[in-house]
Amino acid sequence: MPKHFKKGVKREHHFLKGLEKPLERIAAIPGVKKVIPGRIYASDSRGFEIKVSRETQTGLKLVAKSDGSVQDVFLVVDKADREMVRREIERLVRELRG
């Protein structure tokens, strides 16, 4: 794994509050090769949420929201594994909501 990766998650930049542990759990899903957090944007969002936004050329794009901010998160996933990874992320999100 390249030097900025730890537990499958790139750690060169910042994370939204509360996002690090869920990203480590997503990185542990079979089929997920890399988790790469993107830019953080200001928003009027409240609470914490993670959802699959769309498919990309290399995998999936997630959108994470946490009190006043939004962050894109990119996953590197083989085409054959994308639907299974999407279902696992949705299951994980339901679990996090409790």
mmCIF file of the C-alpha atoms, coordinates in Angstrom:
data_MODEL
# 
_entry.id   MODEL 
# 
loop_
_atom_site.group_PDB 
_atom_site.id 
_atom_site.type_symbol 
_atom_site.label_atom_id 
_atom_site.label_alt_id 
_atom_site.label_comp_id 
_atom_site.label_asym_id 
_atom_site.label_entity_id 
_atom_site.label_seq_id 
_atom_site.pdbx_PDB_ins_code 
_atom_site.Cartn_x 
_atom_site.Cartn_y 
_atom_site.Cartn_z 
_atom_site.occupancy 
_atom_site.B_iso_or_equiv 
_atom_site.pdbx_formal_charge 
_atom_site.auth_seq_id 
_atom_site.auth_comp_id 
_atom_site.auth_asym_id 
_atom_site.auth_atom_id 
_atom_site.pdbx_PDB_model_num 
ATOM 1  C CA . MET A 1 1  ? 0.000   0.000  0.000   1.00 0.00 ? 1  MET A CA 1 
ATOM 2  C CA . PRO A 1 2  ? 1.360   3.494  -0.791  1.00 0.00 ? 2  PRO A CA 1 
ATOM 3  C CA . LYS A 1 3  ? 2.659   5.589  2.098   1.00 0.00 ? 3  LYS A CA 1 
ATOM 4  C CA . HIS A 1 4  ? -0.501  7.663  2.711   1.00 0.00 ? 4  HIS A CA 1 
ATOM 5  C CA . PHE A 1 5  ? -2.762  4.621  3.108   1.00 0.00 ? 5  PHE A CA 1 
ATOM 6  C CA . LYS A 1 6  ? -3.614  3.090  6.472   1.00 0.00 ? 6  LYS A CA 1 
ATOM 7  C CA . LYS A 1 7  ? -6.272  0.388  6.883   1.00 0.00 ? 7  LYS A CA 1 
ATOM 8  C CA . GLY A 1 8  ? -7.136  0.846  3.193   1.00 0.00 ? 8  GLY A CA 1 
ATOM 9  C CA . VAL A 1 9  ? -7.990  4.552  3.560   1.00 0.00 ? 9  VAL A CA 1 
ATOM 10 C CA . LYS A 1 10 ? -5.916  7.380  2.084   1.00 0.00 ? 10 LYS A CA 1 
ATOM 11 C CA . ARG A 1 11 ? -4.898  9.746  4.901   1.00 0.00 ? 11 ARG A CA 1 
ATOM 12 C CA . GLU A 1 12 ? -3.136  12.544 3.072   1.00 0.00 ? 12 GLU A CA 1 
ATOM 13 C CA . HIS A 1 13 ? -6.014  14.995 3.675   1.00 0.00 ? 13 HIS A CA 1 
ATOM 14 C CA . HIS A 1 14 ? -8.711  15.663 6.260   1.00 0.00 ? 14 HIS A CA 1 
ATOM 15 C CA . PHE A 1 15 ? -11.950 13.784 6.982   1.00 0.00 ? 15 PHE A CA 1 
ATOM 16 C CA . LEU A 1 16 ? -15.312 15.051 8.093   1.00 0.00 ? 16 LEU A CA 1 
ATOM 17 C CA . LYS A 1 17 ? -15.941 14.619 11.801  1.00 0.00 ? 17 LYS A CA 1 
ATOM 18 C CA . GLY A 1 18 ? -16.977 11.024 12.487  1.00 0.00 ? 18 GLY A CA 1 
ATOM 19 C CA . LEU A 1 19 ? -16.055 9.725  9.025   1.00 0.00 ? 19 LEU A CA 1 
ATOM 20 C CA . GLU A 1 20 ? -12.741 7.960  9.699   1.00 0.00 ? 20 GLU A CA 1 
ATOM 21 C CA . LYS A 1 21 ? -14.098 4.786  11.376  1.00 0.00 ? 21 LYS A CA 1 
ATOM 22 C CA . PRO A 1 22 ? -16.920 4.224  8.842   1.00 0.00 ? 22 PRO A CA 1 
ATOM 23 C CA . LEU A 1 23 ? -14.382 4.596  6.006   1.00 0.00 ? 23 LEU A CA 1 
ATOM 24 C CA . GLU A 1 24 ? -12.157 1.960  7.628   1.00 0.00 ? 24 GLU A CA 1 
ATOM 25 C CA . ARG A 1 25 ? -15.161 -0.378 7.761   1.00 0.00 ? 25 ARG A CA 1 
ATOM 26 C CA . ILE A 1 26 ? -15.950 0.344  4.099   1.00 0.00 ? 26 ILE A CA 1 
ATOM 27 C CA . ALA A 1 27 ? -12.298 -0.337 3.196   1.00 0.00 ? 27 ALA A CA 1 
ATOM 28 C CA . ALA A 1 28 ? -12.636 -3.762 4.852   1.00 0.00 ? 28 ALA A CA 1 
ATOM 29 C CA . ILE A 1 29 ? -15.498 -4.791 2.528   1.00 0.00 ? 29 ILE A CA 1 
ATOM 30 C CA . PRO A 1 30 ? -14.245 -7.494 0.125   1.00 0.00 ? 30 PRO A CA 1 
ATOM 31 C CA . GLY A 1 31 ? -13.837 -5.962 -3.328  1.00 0.00 ? 31 GLY A CA 1 
ATOM 32 C CA . VAL A 1 32 ? -12.918 -2.455 -2.109  1.00 0.00 ? 32 VAL A CA 1 
ATOM 33 C CA . LYS A 1 33 ? -9.318  -1.832 -3.184  1.00 0.00 ? 33 LYS A CA 1 
ATOM 34 C CA . LYS A 1 34 ? -8.886  1.794  -2.047  1.00 0.00 ? 34 LYS A CA 1 
ATOM 35 C CA . VAL A 1 35 ? -10.856 4.505  -0.251  1.00 0.00 ? 35 VAL A CA 1 
ATOM 36 C CA . ILE A 1 36 ? -9.868  8.017  -1.291  1.00 0.00 ? 36 ILE A CA 1 
ATOM 37 C CA . PRO A 1 37 ? -11.474 10.979 0.527   1.00 0.00 ? 37 PRO A CA 1 
ATOM 38 C CA . GLY A 1 38 ? -12.011 14.022 -1.686  1.00 0.00 ? 38 GLY A CA 1 
ATOM 39 C CA . ARG A 1 39 ? -12.687 17.715 -1.163  1.00 0.00 ? 39 ARG A CA 1 
ATOM 40 C CA . ILE A 1 40 ? -14.749 19.025 1.716   1.00 0.00 ? 40 ILE A CA 1 
ATOM 41 C CA . TYR A 1 41 ? -17.467 21.569 0.910   1.00 0.00 ? 41 TYR A CA 1 
ATOM 42 C CA . ALA A 1 42 ? -19.558 23.777 3.171   1.00 0.00 ? 42 ALA A CA 1 
ATOM 43 C CA . SER A 1 43 ? -23.274 23.006 3.221   1.00 0.00 ? 43 SER A CA 1 
ATOM 44 C CA . ASP A 1 44 ? -26.347 23.400 5.362   1.00 0.00 ? 44 ASP A CA 1 
ATOM 45 C CA . SER A 1 45 ? -26.509 19.666 6.152   1.00 0.00 ? 45 SER A CA 1 
ATOM 46 C CA . ARG A 1 46 ? -27.381 18.474 9.651   1.00 0.00 ? 46 ARG A CA 1 
ATOM 47 C CA . GLY A 1 47 ? -26.540 15.130 11.186  1.00 0.00 ? 47 GLY A CA 1 
ATOM 48 C CA . PHE A 1 48 ? -24.313 12.410 9.737   1.00 0.00 ? 48 PHE A CA 1 
ATOM 49 C CA . GLU A 1 49 ? -24.982 10.501 6.510   1.00 0.00 ? 49 GLU A CA 1 
ATOM 50 C CA . ILE A 1 50 ? -23.113 8.421  3.944   1.00 0.00 ? 50 ILE A CA 1 
ATOM 51 C CA . LYS A 1 51 ? -24.649 7.375  0.641   1.00 0.00 ? 51 LYS A CA 1 
ATOM 52 C CA . VAL A 1 52 ? -23.539 5.953  -2.685  1.00 0.00 ? 52 VAL A CA 1 
ATOM 53 C CA . SER A 1 53 ? -23.833 8.773  -5.202  1.00 0.00 ? 53 SER A CA 1 
ATOM 54 C CA . ARG A 1 54 ? -22.909 7.136  -8.509  1.00 0.00 ? 54 ARG A CA 1 
ATOM 55 C CA . GLU A 1 55 ? -20.636 4.756  -10.358 1.00 0.00 ? 55 GLU A CA 1 
ATOM 56 C CA . THR A 1 56 ? -17.318 6.102  -11.705 1.00 0.00 ? 56 THR A CA 1 
ATOM 57 C CA . GLN A 1 57 ? -14.834 4.705  -14.208 1.00 0.00 ? 57 GLN A CA 1 
ATOM 58 C CA . THR A 1 58 ? -12.803 3.140  -11.407 1.00 0.00 ? 58 THR A CA 1 
ATOM 59 C CA . GLY A 1 59 ? -15.496 2.298  -8.869  1.00 0.00 ? 59 GLY A CA 1 
ATOM 60 C CA . LEU A 1 60 ? -18.041 4.198  -6.801  1.00 0.00 ? 60 LEU A CA 1 
ATOM 61 C CA . LYS A 1 61 ? -18.459 7.740  -5.523  1.00 0.00 ? 61 LYS A CA 1 
ATOM 62 C CA . LEU A 1 62 ? -19.887 8.297  -2.043  1.00 0.00 ? 62 LEU A CA 1 
ATOM 63 C CA . VAL A 1 63 ? -21.179 11.503 -0.504  1.00 0.00 ? 63 VAL A CA 1 
ATOM 64 C CA . ALA A 1 64 ? -20.665 11.938 3.228   1.00 0.00 ? 64 ALA A CA 1 
ATOM 65 C CA . LYS A 1 65 ? -22.459 14.675 5.167   1.00 0.00 ? 65 LYS A CA 1 
ATOM 66 C CA . SER A 1 66 ? -21.718 15.894 8.666   1.00 0.00 ? 66 SER A CA 1 
ATOM 67 C CA . ASP A 1 67 ? -23.010 19.026 10.396  1.00 0.00 ? 67 ASP A CA 1 
ATOM 68 C CA . GLY A 1 68 ? -22.363 21.819 7.918   1.00 0.00 ? 68 GLY A CA 1 
ATOM 69 C CA . SER A 1 69 ? -20.022 19.975 5.545   1.00 0.00 ? 69 SER A CA 1 
ATOM 70 C CA . VAL A 1 70 ? -20.092 17.519 2.652   1.00 0.00 ? 70 VAL A CA 1 
ATOM 71 C CA . GLN A 1 71 ? -17.198 15.354 1.455   1.00 0.00 ? 71 GLN A CA 1 
ATOM 72 C CA . ASP A 1 72 ? -16.847 13.260 -1.688  1.00 0.00 ? 72 ASP A CA 1 
ATOM 73 C CA . VAL A 1 73 ? -15.275 9.839  -1.159  1.00 0.00 ? 73 VAL A CA 1 
ATOM 74 C CA . PHE A 1 74 ? -14.064 7.697  -4.053  1.00 0.00 ? 74 PHE A CA 1 
ATOM 75 C CA . LEU A 1 75 ? -13.793 3.911  -3.920  1.00 0.00 ? 75 LEU A CA 1 
ATOM 76 C CA . VAL A 1 76 ? -11.675 1.835  -6.278  1.00 0.00 ? 76 VAL A CA 1 
ATOM 77 C CA . VAL A 1 77 ? -13.753 -1.286 -6.962  1.00 0.00 ? 77 VAL A CA 1 
ATOM 78 C CA . ASP A 1 78 ? -13.677 -3.785 -9.844  1.00 0.00 ? 78 ASP A CA 1 
ATOM 79 C CA . LYS A 1 79 ? -16.762 -3.655 -12.069 1.00 0.00 ? 79 LYS A CA 1 
ATOM 80 C CA . ALA A 1 80 ? -17.821 -7.179 -11.079 1.00 0.00 ? 80 ALA A CA 1 
ATOM 81 C CA . ASP A 1 81 ? -17.865 -6.271 -7.350  1.00 0.00 ? 81 ASP A CA 1 
ATOM 82 C CA . ARG A 1 82 ? -19.639 -2.899 -7.488  1.00 0.00 ? 82 ARG A CA 1 
ATOM 83 C CA . GLU A 1 83 ? -23.215 -4.054 -6.836  1.00 0.00 ? 83 GLU A CA 1 
ATOM 84 C CA . MET A 1 84 ? -22.150 -6.230 -3.899  1.00 0.00 ? 84 MET A CA 1 
ATOM 85 C CA . VAL A 1 85 ? -20.074 -3.360 -2.440  1.00 0.00 ? 85 VAL A CA 1 
ATOM 86 C CA . ARG A 1 86 ? -23.027 -0.968 -2.898  1.00 0.00 ? 86 ARG A CA 1 
ATOM 87 C CA . ARG A 1 87 ? -25.306 -3.352 -0.948  1.00 0.00 ? 87 ARG A CA 1 
ATOM 88 C CA . GLU A 1 88 ? -22.725 -3.769 1.825   1.00 0.00 ? 88 GLU A CA 1 
ATOM 89 C CA . ILE A 1 89 ? -22.341 0.010  2.183   1.00 0.00 ? 89 ILE A CA 1 
ATOM 90 C CA . GLU A 1 90 ? -26.121 0.412  2.420   1.00 0.00 ? 90 GLU A CA 1 
ATOM 91 C CA . ARG A 1 91 ? -26.208 -2.324 5.104   1.00 0.00 ? 91 ARG A CA 1 
ATOM 92 C CA . LEU A 1 92 ? -23.365 -0.616 7.010   1.00 0.00 ? 92 LEU A CA 1 
ATOM 93 C CA . VAL A 1 93 ? -25.145 2.762  6.868   1.00 0.00 ? 93 VAL A CA 1 
ATOM 94 C CA . ARG A 1 94 ? -28.339 1.196  8.290   1.00 0.00 ? 94 ARG A CA 1 
ATOM 95 C CA . GLU A 1 95 ? -26.237 -0.352 11.061  1.00 0.00 ? 95 GLU A CA 1 
ATOM 96 C CA . LEU A 1 96 ? -24.584 3.004  11.872  1.00 0.00 ? 96 LEU A CA 1 
ATOM 97 C CA . ARG A 1 97 ? -27.992 4.675  12.172  1.00 0.00 ? 97 ARG A CA 1 
ATOM 98 C CA . GLY A 1 98 ? -28.813 2.060  14.811  1.00 0.00 ? 98 GLY A CA 1 
# 
